[in-house]
């Protein structure tokens, strides 16, 4: 199969700022610390390796153990959580909102790219460990942006009154979405898998946070993905010095 690659600048989809960044235009250098190439990652490893204390790692580890209670944790994910305690372990992090049934396709692309990057970095820097992280944006409040997904030109929407952090929302009302989706998707083998995944995630969990964690874990657990909910008391305590710096400096 012949494969042609179209430069981003030729697509017309991205701003000049983004295209210049991807092209590593020197005019943008004052706006970022390092460019995401292998030299840049080497610098990040040298810098970040000195920043995190063992006590911080212990807090992260303990929070994750608590967050994963009741979840079917794979050997790969469990091993990666354990690795977070080691001083030569680094994370590659992506984040996304709690879109219903993943929402746009780039939810999946983001996580797949993160997993692939950890593999590339391990090959390049074999003495270090790299853990892929999906940070759930549980405290995002834009419900209208996350309450639907599209399938075969149809929009399946969760209609309810909502405000505040979406991660706290109870999953009530998603039975109607499931019923409509089930009728539309058919009864093929793959359709059955998707229906079971939706039902297990959204009809058997009480909050959108729990449902999204289950869904992402089921899809990516065999790749060692670690899912973090930042809406966590112990993790937020670690954030306090940075909050003070942000406010006062």
C-alpha positions as CSV (number, residue, x, y, z in Angstrom):
1,X,0.0,0.0,0.0
2,X,1.3,3.4,-0.9
3,X,1.1,6.0,1.9
4,X,1.4,9.7,1.4
5,X,1.9,12.1,4.2
6,X,0.4,15.6,4.0
7,X,2.2,18.3,6.1
8,X,0.0,19.9,8.7
9,X,0.6,23.3,7.2
10,X,-1.0,22.1,3.9
11,X,-4.3,20.8,5.6
12,X,-5.7,24.2,6.3
13,X,-7.0,23.0,9.7
14,X,-4.3,24.5,12.0
15,X,-3.4,28.0,12.9
16,X,0.0,29.5,11.9
17,X,1.0,29.3,15.5
18,X,0.6,25.6,15.7
19,X,2.2,25.0,12.3
20,X,5.2,27.1,13.3
21,X,5.5,25.2,16.5
22,X,5.4,21.8,14.7
23,X,8.0,23.2,12.3
24,X,10.2,24.2,15.3
25,X,10.3,27.8,14.1
26,X,13.0,29.6,16.2
27,X,10.7,32.6,16.6
28,X,8.5,30.6,19.0
29,X,11.4,29.4,21.2
30,X,10.7,32.0,24.0
31,X,7.2,30.5,24.3
32,X,8.1,27.0,25.4
33,X,10.7,25.2,27.4
34,X,11.7,22.3,25.0
35,X,10.5,20.9,21.7
36,X,9.0,17.4,21.9
37,X,11.8,15.6,20.1
38,X,14.4,13.1,21.6
39,X,16.8,15.8,22.6
40,X,13.9,17.6,24.3
41,X,12.9,14.5,26.2
42,X,16.5,14.0,27.3
43,X,16.4,17.4,28.8
44,X,13.1,16.8,30.5
45,X,14.4,13.6,32.1
46,X,17.4,15.4,33.5
47,X,15.2,18.2,34.8
48,X,12.2,16.3,36.1
49,X,14.3,13.6,37.7
50,X,15.4,16.1,40.3
51,X,12.0,17.6,41.0
52,X,9.9,14.8,42.6
53,X,10.5,13.6,46.1
54,X,9.9,10.1,47.4
55,X,7.1,11.3,49.6
56,X,5.3,12.9,46.6
57,X,5.6,9.6,44.7
58,X,4.2,7.8,47.7
59,X,1.2,10.1,47.9
60,X,0.5,9.5,44.2
61,X,0.8,5.7,44.6
62,X,-1.5,5.6,47.6
63,X,-4.1,7.8,45.8
64,X,-4.0,5.5,42.8
65,X,-4.4,2.4,44.9
66,X,-7.5,4.0,46.5
67,X,-8.9,5.1,43.1
68,X,-8.5,1.7,41.6
69,X,-10.4,-0.1,44.3
70,X,-13.1,-2.3,42.8
71,X,-11.5,-2.0,39.3
72,X,-10.2,-5.0,37.3
73,X,-6.6,-3.9,37.2
74,X,-4.4,-5.7,34.6
75,X,-0.9,-6.9,35.4
76,X,0.5,-4.3,33.1
77,X,-1.3,-1.4,34.8
78,X,-0.6,-2.7,38.3
79,X,3.1,-2.9,37.4
80,X,3.1,0.6,36.1
81,X,1.5,1.9,39.3
82,X,4.2,0.2,41.3
83,X,6.8,1.8,39.0
84,X,5.6,5.2,40.0
85,X,7.4,4.8,43.3
86,X,10.8,4.5,41.6
87,X,12.9,7.6,41.1
88,X,13.8,6.6,37.6
89,X,10.1,6.5,36.5
90,X,8.6,9.2,34.4
91,X,5.1,9.8,33.1
92,X,3.8,10.7,29.7
93,X,0.4,12.4,30.4
94,X,-2.6,13.1,28.3
95,X,-5.9,14.5,29.6
96,X,-9.4,14.7,28.3
97,X,-12.9,15.5,29.4
98,X,-15.4,12.8,30.4
99,X,-17.1,12.6,27.0
100,X,-20.0,10.2,26.9
101,X,-18.8,6.8,25.4
102,X,-15.4,8.5,24.6
103,X,-17.0,11.2,22.4
104,X,-14.8,12.3,19.6
105,X,-12.3,9.9,18.1
106,X,-9.3,12.0,19.3
107,X,-10.0,10.8,22.8
108,X,-8.7,7.4,21.7
109,X,-6.0,8.9,19.5
110,X,-4.6,10.9,22.4
111,X,-4.3,7.9,24.7
112,X,-2.9,5.6,21.9
113,X,-0.3,8.2,21.1
114,X,0.7,8.5,24.8
115,X,1.1,4.7,25.1
116,X,3.2,4.6,21.9
117,X,5.4,7.4,23.1
118,X,6.2,5.6,26.3
119,X,7.4,2.6,24.2
120,X,9.5,4.8,22.0
121,X,11.1,6.5,25.0
122,X,11.9,3.2,26.7
123,X,13.8,2.1,23.6
124,X,15.7,5.4,23.5
125,X,16.3,5.6,27.3
126,X,16.4,2.0,28.6
127,X,17.6,2.9,32.0
128,X,14.4,4.8,32.7
129,X,10.8,3.8,33.1
130,X,7.9,5.5,31.3
131,X,4.3,5.2,32.3
132,X,1.3,6.3,30.2
133,X,-1.2,8.4,32.1
134,X,-4.8,9.4,31.2
135,X,-5.7,12.3,33.4
136,X,-9.5,12.5,33.7
137,X,-10.9,16.1,33.6
138,X,-13.4,15.3,36.3
139,X,-13.7,18.9,37.5
140,X,-14.5,20.3,34.0
141,X,-17.9,21.9,34.1
142,X,-18.9,22.1,30.4
143,X,-21.6,19.5,30.4
144,X,-22.9,20.5,26.9
145,X,-19.6,19.6,25.4
146,X,-19.4,16.1,26.8
147,X,-23.0,14.8,27.0
148,X,-23.3,13.2,23.6
149,X,-21.6,11.0,21.0
150,X,-22.2,10.5,17.3
151,X,-22.8,7.3,15.5
152,X,-23.8,6.8,11.8
153,X,-24.8,10.4,11.5
154,X,-27.0,10.3,14.6
155,X,-26.4,12.2,17.8
156,X,-27.0,10.3,21.0
157,X,-27.4,12.9,23.8
158,X,-27.8,12.6,27.5
159,X,-30.5,15.1,28.4
160,X,-30.5,16.3,31.9
161,X,-30.0,19.5,34.0
162,X,-26.4,19.7,35.1
163,X,-24.0,22.1,36.7
164,X,-20.6,22.0,38.5
165,X,-17.9,19.4,38.1
166,X,-19.2,16.8,35.6
167,X,-17.3,14.0,37.4
168,X,-19.8,14.2,40.3
169,X,-22.8,13.8,38.1
170,X,-24.9,10.7,38.8
171,X,-25.4,8.4,35.8
172,X,-29.2,8.5,36.0
173,X,-30.9,9.0,32.7
174,X,-28.4,7.1,30.6
175,X,-30.7,4.1,30.4
176,X,-32.6,6.0,27.7
177,X,-29.4,6.7,25.7
178,X,-28.5,3.0,26.0
179,X,-31.9,1.9,24.7
180,X,-31.8,4.1,21.7
181,X,-28.2,3.2,20.9
182,X,-28.9,-0.5,21.3
183,X,-31.7,-0.3,18.7
184,X,-29.5,1.5,16.2
185,X,-26.3,-0.5,16.5
186,X,-27.8,-3.9,15.6
187,X,-26.8,-7.4,16.8
188,X,-23.5,-8.2,15.2
189,X,-20.7,-9.6,17.3
190,X,-19.0,-6.2,17.6
191,X,-22.3,-4.5,18.4
192,X,-22.8,-6.9,21.3
193,X,-19.3,-6.0,22.6
194,X,-20.1,-2.3,22.4
195,X,-23.5,-2.6,24.1
196,X,-22.0,-4.6,26.9
197,X,-19.2,-2.0,27.3
198,X,-21.7,0.9,27.5
199,X,-24.0,-1.0,29.9
200,X,-21.2,-2.0,32.2
201,X,-19.7,1.5,32.3
202,X,-22.7,3.7,32.5
203,X,-25.6,1.6,34.0
204,X,-23.5,-0.2,36.6
205,X,-21.6,2.8,38.0
206,X,-23.0,5.7,40.0
207,X,-21.0,8.7,38.8
208,X,-19.6,9.8,35.5
209,X,-16.1,9.6,37.0
210,X,-16.5,6.0,37.9
211,X,-18.1,5.2,34.5
212,X,-15.3,6.9,32.5
213,X,-12.6,5.2,34.6
214,X,-14.1,1.8,34.0
215,X,-14.5,2.5,30.2
216,X,-11.0,3.7,29.7
217,X,-9.6,0.9,31.8
218,X,-11.5,-1.8,29.8
219,X,-10.2,-0.4,26.5
220,X,-6.6,0.2,27.5
221,X,-5.8,-1.9,30.5
222,X,-3.8,-4.4,28.5
223,X,-1.4,-1.6,27.4
224,X,-0.7,-0.6,31.0
225,X,-2.6,2.7,31.0
226,X,-2.8,4.4,34.4
227,X,-5.9,6.6,34.9
228,X,-5.7,9.5,37.4
229,X,-8.5,11.5,38.9
230,X,-7.1,14.8,40.1
231,X,-10.2,15.5,42.2
232,X,-8.5,13.9,45.1
233,X,-7.9,15.4,48.5
234,X,-4.4,14.0,49.0
235,X,-3.3,15.0,45.5
236,X,-4.7,18.5,45.9
237,X,-2.6,19.0,49.1
238,X,0.5,18.6,46.9
239,X,-0.9,21.3,44.7
240,X,-1.1,23.9,47.4
241,X,2.4,25.4,47.0
242,X,1.8,25.8,43.3
243,X,-1.6,27.4,43.9
244,X,0.1,29.9,46.3
245,X,2.8,30.7,43.7
246,X,0.2,31.1,41.0
247,X,-1.8,33.6,43.1
248,X,0.9,35.6,44.8
249,X,3.7,35.5,42.2
